[in-house]
Amino acid sequence: MTAGRALETMRRPRWSWLVLGIGAAWALVASVHALRPELPVDDAYISFAYAKNLAHWHGFVMTPNAATVEGFSNFLWVVLLAGAERVGLTAPTAALLASAAATALLVPATAWATRQIRPGLPVAAGLGAGLLVASLPATAFHATSGLETSLTALLVVSAVGLFLASPDSVRRTVLAPAVGVGVALVRPEGVVIVAALLVLHPAPWRQRKGDLLCVGAIAAFELFRVITFGSLVPNTVRAKSLPSVWATLHAGWHYLAVSSRPYLPLLPLAVAGAVVGGRRARGAISVIVLTTGVVIFSPGEGYAYGRYLFPAIVLTIALAAGGASWTIERLRTRPRLTTALAATLAVVLVGSCIDRAFAPGQTIETDRLFRNPLAGAWGRLVSTDRNPHRGVAVPPYHEMTAWLRPRVRPGEVVAAQEVGIISYYSGLDVIDTFGLADRRIAGRPGLPSGRYDPDYVFGRRPDWWVLRLNNEASRHPGLLADAQYAGDARFAASYELVHFSPSPSLALAAVFRRRAGLTSTTELFGVAPPSDRTAAAAPASVQRQMEAADQPSAALARVFYRSYLQGWSAGPVTISVDLPAGRPVIEVLPGPGAPAGRFQIDVLAPTARPVTVADLTLEDTAWQPRELDGDLGRWAGQTVTLRFTYSGQGSGLVWAEPTLLEFGR
């Protein structure tokens, strides 16, 4: 043994403890990250609802009286959470604890698998791979989303490393098949991944008992799935399917492009790592290829932070660590190559700087191809998709469910497209109009969230109906099928708006109750004339423009007043309006271009002192238009004076659009 190898062997335990410490620290970070109000996501609550009912011996159902449907795509996750519910730990808490633990273990598992793919790799390379995985915003999100993604990544990465162990070792003959069963049970595509690992890394014939048990267990599970649910694939696959192969491929390629974009700088190193890894890299490559294929050829999910790609992303980082180590070794022994590469990088970077100096504000193709990957690769890698709301719906379903629960009588039914939080916390019988837990709707033609079966849904006579509204002033339903139901004559004749829940994330949950409703659908689309009282006191720099509310607004709301305030730099603007007798809401859409500052809406009269009904803090100069919703229901039917105040720095707002809406009758 050489002195260097002996030194590395002596230091290995220290490196191992360091990696484990990083993983434990990350578990703490993930737990703090979990305090964000939009987490866990609503989709996770579907698994929670199934787990809760399974723990109470109702079977695999989303609500106690529902049919048995595989409305989830994470069987093992549901079973584990059901066990937690059975011993008294709630599914949301158990999911966050389990995901934090899986993420903490994923960091050292990545470091270990990196060195299994390429034996002899420096310990620092494995540590670097683990650190990079720990630094990703995607890792933090998946650790706290409530979904199975972190557990899936841990099982897949561990399986790749275990199948590479010596053919006659306990790791290969016992642990690898056991972990393979977990991979097959946690996600539907896991069966294909395990099959590829068994073929690429076989054990000796005399020691294949573990492999045979693995195959038998997976076959038994698939038989159980067919007997219990009537299909080899979850019902969620049908509910999310697209109407044509071309549409599926188009959505899959788009999702792949968006999800993989921040990791493209790692691709050359990953290819180098795959080449130098030789036969031992085949398992990791197969998992990456199969996972990518599932994303492309499966229904377009569009979920944030590359949910389905996450295990492949971790393995790509592991391969890239091997490629980076090999590249550094080659550069150390070939000074000419090092000089040429450094010169090339310098020319590209200098060229991009010159381009920006002579053409400010312009981005040309070469600029996108060269400057971004080189000068901003790390920033894009660790900050892409940092916005927690991108691709994740965050309607205020917790508040709405808390309002709904004491008002619902036993046996009543609620219809909704996003049913996770509602079904878990309310205990109501739910009609899943998206179709994840409903075979009838999942079998209808159309786009995901657009499968429309009015005779079936209205025939079940739901007592309550929840619609998610978008964030436009028109307040149209935000999901495709909801727009169809809201415009149906049966909806207008039977349901009345009784509650809505605005939130800072701009989403809005509207609750309707079955009663003697409106007389025709035209009343849902009715438009009131603008208010007569629009006197304003504003800084001289503000240009006011009144827009007559003469266009249909939406099912659910009527526009009473709308105006534009242009050229606003700072200071208050006041208007006086006559509020309708329904449930009035003042909505303001500040225009882009504002620096850091604060936007606030106050009611000055008829109150004795100002009452703040909405406020928004602007954090940077690159923000997008954000809406503020202020509930004016306590002053319905009165004349009020509203004050809009912007306080900030720099040039100020470009424009703002106050709009007065009426919800309900």
N, C-alpha and C positions, 0 to 999 in steps of 0.2 A: 504493500500500500504506500503510495507516495505521500509526501508531507502535506501537499495540498489537499489530497483526498482525506487524509486523517484529520486535518484541521476542519474540513467541511463536515465530517462525521461528528466531531466534537461540538460543533456549533449548531448542528441540525435541531436538537431539542429546543434551543433558544429561539430559532426561527419558528418552530412549530408553536411554541407558546405565544410568540408575538402574533402569529396569524390568528390563533384562537382568541387572543385578547382583542384584536381588531374586530373579529366577528362578534364578540360579546358587547363591545362598545357600539357596534352597529345595531345590535338588538335594542339597546337603550335609545339610540337615535330614532329607530323605527317606532318605538313606543311613543316617543314625543310627537313624531310625525303623525301618529294615529289620532292625535287630538284635533286634527283638522275636521271641521263640521261636516264636510262632504264625504267623509270616509267612516265606515266602509260604504262602498257604492251600492246602489239599489240592486244591481244584478246579484251581488253577494247575498242579499237577503232572500232571494229565491232559494238558494242552497240552505240558508238558515231555516226557512220555513219548512222545507222538506225534512231537514234534520230534526226539527222540533216535533213534527208529527210522527216521524219514525221513532223517536225516543218515547213517545206516548202511545206506541203500538197502533197507530193509525195506518201504518204502511208508507209506501213511497207516494205520498200525496202532498200537494201544496197546502190544501185546507182539509179539515177532517172529513167533509162530505164530498170531496172531489173524486174524480176517477183516477185510477193509477196510471200515471203518465210520466215518462222520464223527461221531465221539464228542466233538467240540469245536465251538464256535460262534465261532471267531476264526481263520479260515484264514490271513490275512496274518501274524498273530502267530506261529502255528505255523511258517510258512515262514521267517520272520526268525530264530526261535530255532533252527531246524534249520541255518540257515547258520552261526550262532554255534557250535553243536555241531560242525559240520564243520571249523571252523578251530581247534578245541580249547578253546573257552570253554563251560563248562557252561550248560545252559539256565536254571537258577535264577539264576546270576550274571548272565547276559545279560539276563534279564527284569528284574531289579532295576536294572541299569544303563540299559537302554532306557526303563524307566518313569520313572526319575529324570530322564533327559534330556528325555523328553516332557513331564514336569511342569514342568521348568525353562523349556522353550519355551512351555508353555501360558500362563504368566503374561504375558509380553510379547504373545503372540498374542491373549489376551483384551483387553489394552489396545488393540492395533491394530484388532481387529475391532469394538470398541466405537465407535471413531472412523470406521470404514468404514460402519457402520450409520447413523450420523448425522454427516455431514461438518460441520466447523466446531465440533465439540464441544471444550471446553477439554481440554488435555492432562491436567489433574488428574483429570478424570472417567474417562478411560481408565486412568490410573494407579490410581485408587481401585478400579475393577473388578478390575484385576490383583491388587491387594493383598488384596481380599476373597477372591478365589479362592485365593490363597496361604494365607490364614488358616484355611481350612476344615479340620476334622479329616478330612472325606471325601477331600480332596486328598491328605493324608498317607497315608491308608489305601490309596487306589488307586495311589499312587506306589510302594507296597511290597508290595501283595498278590500280585504276580506275574502278574496278569491284564492284559488288553489295554485296560483302561478309560482310563488316562491317554493312551495313543496314540490311542484312538478320539476322545476329547474334543479333542485337539490337531488331528486331521485334520478333524473336523466344524467346529470354530470357524474353522480356516484356510480351509476350503472356503467357508463363508458369507462371509468377508471377500473372498476372491478372486473369487467370482462377482459381487460388487458392483463390481468394478473397471470401468474404462472399457471399452466393448464392443470397441474396436479395440486394446486394450493387450495386451502379452505376458502379463500376469497373468491376464486373462480368457480369452484364446484358447489359452494353453499350460498355465500353472500350474494354473488352476482345473480343467480336465478331468483333469490328471494326479493332483491331490489327490483329485478325485472318484472315480477308480478305486480309490485307497487306501481311501476311506470305504466303498465297496461291498465290498471284499475283507476288511476287518477285522471287520465284523459283518454278519449276515444282513439286518438292517433297513437297512443302508447303501444298498442298491440303491434303496429307496423314497426315501430322503433325497436321493440324487443326482438321481433323476428329478424330484423337486420343484424342486430348485435349477436344473436345466436348463430347466424349463418357466417358472419365475418370472423367471429372469434370462438370457434367450437372447442369443446373440451374433448379429451381422449374418450374413445368409445367406452372403455371400462369405467369411466368416471362421469358419465352423462346422466346419472340418476337425478341430479339436481335440475339439469336441463329438461328432462322428461317430466319431472314434477312441475316445473314452471309452465311448460306447454299444457299439461293437464289442468292446472289451476286456471289458466287463461281460457281454455276451452270450456271448463265448467262454468266460469263466469259468463261467457257469451251465451251458453245454454240457459243460464238463469235469466239473463237479460231478455232473451227471446220469449221465455215462458212468462216472465213477469210483465214485460212492457210490450211484447209483440213485435219487436224489431231489433236488429243488430246494431242500429245507430240510435242515439237519443232523438227525441222528438224536436229538440232544439235545432237540429240540423235541417229538418224540413221547414221549421218556422223561419229560419234565417236564409233559406235558399233563394236564389235569384231565378228569374223566369227563363233564362237561356244560358247556354254554355258561354257564349260571348260575353254576356253581362257578368257572369261569374268570374271569368278570366280577367276582364277589365277591372272589376272591383278588387280582385286578388292582387293584380299587379300594382294597382294604385296603393293599396294598403301596405304591400311589401316595400314599395318605393319610399313612402312616407316614414314607415317604421324603421327602415334600415339606413336612411340617409345620414343620421349622425354617426354611424359606425363605419361609413365607407373609408375613412382614412386608415382603418385597421385592415382593410381587405387585402392589400398587397402583402402585408406581413403575415396574415393568416394563410394566404396561398403559399408563401415561402415555408411557413410552419408545416403545412400539409405535405409539401414535397419532401422536406427533410425528415418528417416524421415517418415516412414510408408506410409499411403495412400497419404499424401501430396507430396511425392516424385515421385508418379507414373507418373505425367506429364513429369517431367524432364527425368525420366528413359525411357519413351516411345519415347521422342524426340531423345535421344541418340541412342536407339536401332534402330529406323526407319532410322535415318541419317546414321548409320553404315551399315544397310542393303542396303540402296540406293547406298552407295559407293561400297559395295561388288558385288551387282547384276547389277549395271549399267555399262555402258562402262568404261573401264579403262582410267581415265583421266590423272593421274600422275601429276597434277598441284602442284606447290610448296606450302609449308607452309600449307598443309592440307586445301585447299580452301573449299571443300564441308564438311569437318569435323569441321570447325571452330565453328559453333553454338554448336555442341555437346561437343567440347573442353571447351567452356565457361561454359556450364552446368555441366560438369564433375568437373570443378574447384569449382563451387558452392556447389555441393554435397560433395566434398573433404573438403571444409571449415567446413561443418556440421560434417563430420566424425572426423576431427581434433579436433574440440571443444569437441565432445563426448569423444574422446580418452583422452584428457587432463583432463576432469572431472573424468573419471574412474581412471586414474593414481594418481590423487590427493587423492582419497579415498582408494586406494589399494596400500600401499607402497611395499608390497611383489611383486606385479605384476610389479611395476616400477623398482624395483631392478633386477628382472629377465630379463626384457627387456633391461635394461642398460647393464647387464652382457653379454647378447647375442650379442648386438651391439659391445661391446668392443672386444669380442672374434673374431667376424667376421672381424673387422677392423684390429686387431693385426695380425690375420692369413693372411690377404691380404698383409700386410706390409712384413711379413716374407716370403711369397711366392715371392714377388717382389725382396726381398733382395737376396734370394738364386737362383732365376731363372730370372735374368734380361733379358728383351727383349722377354720373353715368356708370352703368355696369355692362360690360361687354362680355361676350362668350368666353374669351380667354381669361378675363378677370374672374369669372365664376369658376372656371376649371382649375386655375392655378392658385390664385390668391387665397380663396376661402379654405381649401384643404390644407394649405401650408401655414398660412398666418393665423387661421382661426380654427384649426382642427380641434384642439383641446377644448376651446370654449364652446364649440358646437357640440362636442361629445358629452360634456358634463352639464350643459345648460339647455339643450334642446328639449322642448316639451315640458319646461318647468312649470308652465301654466297648468294648475291642477284641473281647470275646467275644460281644457281642450279635449274634445271627444268623449267627455264624461258628463252625463246629464246630472244636474244637481238641483232638481226641484225640491221645494221644502216639504217633502213627504212626512218627515217626522212631526212637524207642527200640524200638518193637515190630519195625520192619523190620530194624533192626540185630541184634536177637535172632533174627529169623526167617531171615535170609540164610544164615548158616553151617550151619543145620540142615536146609535144603531140598536135596534131591537133584535133579540135572538131570531135566527132564521133568515134575516135579511141578506141580500146579495149586493155586492158592489162590482161594477165593471170598470176596468182600467187597463191601460197598456203597460204601465210600469208598476208591477204588482208586488215587488219584493218586500219593501217596508210595510206596505199595507197589509199583506197577507201574514207577515211574521208578527206584527204588533197588535193588529186589530182583532185577529181571530175570526174575521168575516169569511163567508163563502165568497170566492172571487171568480169572476169571469175574466180570464186572461185574453183580452182582445188582441194582443200581439200574437198569441198562439204558442208560446213556449211550452205551456202546460195544458194546451187544448188541442187535441188531434184534429178536430173539425176545422178550426181556423187555420192551423198549420197546413192543412191539405188544400186550402183555397189558393187560387192563382194570385200573383201579384208580388210586389216588392216586400221585403221585411218591413214591418210596421204598417204595411199597406194592404194586408189581406182583410177583405171586407166581406162580412156575412151578415147582413142586416136582419134577415128573417130569423136566423139562428139566435143572434144576440138579443134582438128585441123580443123574440119569442120566449126567452127565459125571464123577461120582465125584471131586469135588475132594479133594486130599490134605490141604489145610489150609483152615480156615474162620476168618475174622476177623469178630467181631461188635462193634459199638460199643454200649456199655452207657450207660444214662442215669445221672443223679447222685442217684437216690433210693436209700434204704436197701434197697429191694426188688431193685435191680439188674436190672430188666427190660431187654431189648434196646431201644435208643433209636430204632431205625428200624423202620418198619411191617413190611416183609417179613421182617426178621430175627426178629421175634417169631414169625412163622408158621413159619419154618424151625426155630427153636430148640424149638418145641413139637411138631415132626413126629417120629413114631416112628422114622423112618430116621435122623434126627439123633441121637437118644438112643442108638440101637443101634450107631452107627458112629463117633461122635466123642467125644473126651475133652478136657477143658480142660487145657492144658499151660502156659499163660502168660497173665498179664494185666499191663497197664501203666497204673497210675494216674498222674495228673498234677495239678498245682495248678489246672488249669482245670476240674477235676471230671470230665472225660471219662475213659472207661476203655476200652481196647482189649483184648478177650479173644480169645485164639488157641486154636483147637481143632485136634487132629490126628486123622486117620483111624486107628483101631486098634480092637481089641475093646473096645467102649464099654460103656455101661450096658445093662441088660436091658430097661428100659421107660421111657417118658416120665415116669411117676409119680416115678421117682427124681430126675429133674431138679427136680421141684416139691416134693421131700420137705422136711420141717421137723424139726429136732432139738429135743429138750426143752431148756429153759433149764438153765444150769449150776447145780449145787447151791451152789457157793462164790461167794457174792455179798456177803461182808462188806465194809463200807465205813467209811472214816474221813473225815468231811467236816465243814466248818464247821457250826456250829449253825444257821445261817440256811438251809442247803440242805435241801430236802425231797426225799426219795428215793421213787420209785414204780417198782416192778418190773412189767414187762408180760410175761406168758407168751407165748412165741413159738409160738402155736397157729394162726397163719394161714399159708397158703401164701405163700412169699416170692417166688420167681421161678425161671424156668429159669436155671440157672447158680449159684445160691448157696442156702445154708441159714442161717437165723438161729439162733444158739445162745444169744444173750443180748441183751436190750435193756432199758434203764431210762431214766428221766427224772430229771434233776437240776434242780429248780426253785428260784428265788429266790437264785441263786448270785451273790455280789458279787465275791469274789476268793478267792485261796488255793487250795491243792491239794485234790483229791478222789481217793481211792485205792479200787480194787476188786481183788479176787483172783478169778480165773476159771480153770477147767480148759479148756485149749485143745483143740479137736478135732485129729484126726490128719491131716486134709487140709491145705489151705493157708488158715490163719486170717487174717482181716483185721479190725482194729478200726477202726470208722468212727464219727466224731462229727459231729453236726450242731448247731453252736451256734445258739441262737435269736436273732432280731433284737432290736435295741435296745441293742447293746453299743457303747460308745465306742471310741476308739482304744486298742489294747492288743495282747496276744499270747496265743494259745491254743496249748498244747503237750501232747503225749502222750509219756510216758516209760515204759519198762519198768524196774521197780525190782528185781524178782526173777524168775528165779533168777540174774540177772547180778550180777557183783561190784560194778559201778557203774552208775548210771542210763544207759540208752540211749534217746536221742530217736528216735522212729519217725515223728513227724509234728509240724508246727508251722504256724501261720498267723498272719500279722500283720494286724490290723484297722486300716484307715486312717482311717475316718470314722464318723460316727454314722448314716449312711443306708445302711449296707451291708445286703445281702440274706443269707439263710442260706447259709453256705459249709460244705462238707464237708471233713473231713480223713480221709485213708485211711492207716492204718499197717499195714505188712506184718509179720505175726508168724510167718511161716513157719519161721524158724530155731528157734522154741520150740514147734513143733507137738507136741501130745500131752503137754505139760507144764503145770504150774500156774504161772501168772505173776501178778505184782502190777503193775497199771497205775496210773499217776498222771496225772491230768488237772489241768493248772495254767492258771489264767487270771490274767493280770496286766494291769491297765488302770487307767482313771480313771473317776470318776463313779460312777453307780449300778450298773454292771456288767451281766453277762449276765442275761437273763430266764430262759433255760433252756438245757440241753444234752441231747442224746440219744445216749449211747454205745450202739453196736450191734456185736456180734461176729458176723461172717459166716464161713462156710466155703466156699471155692471148690475144686472138684475133689474127688476121692475118694482 
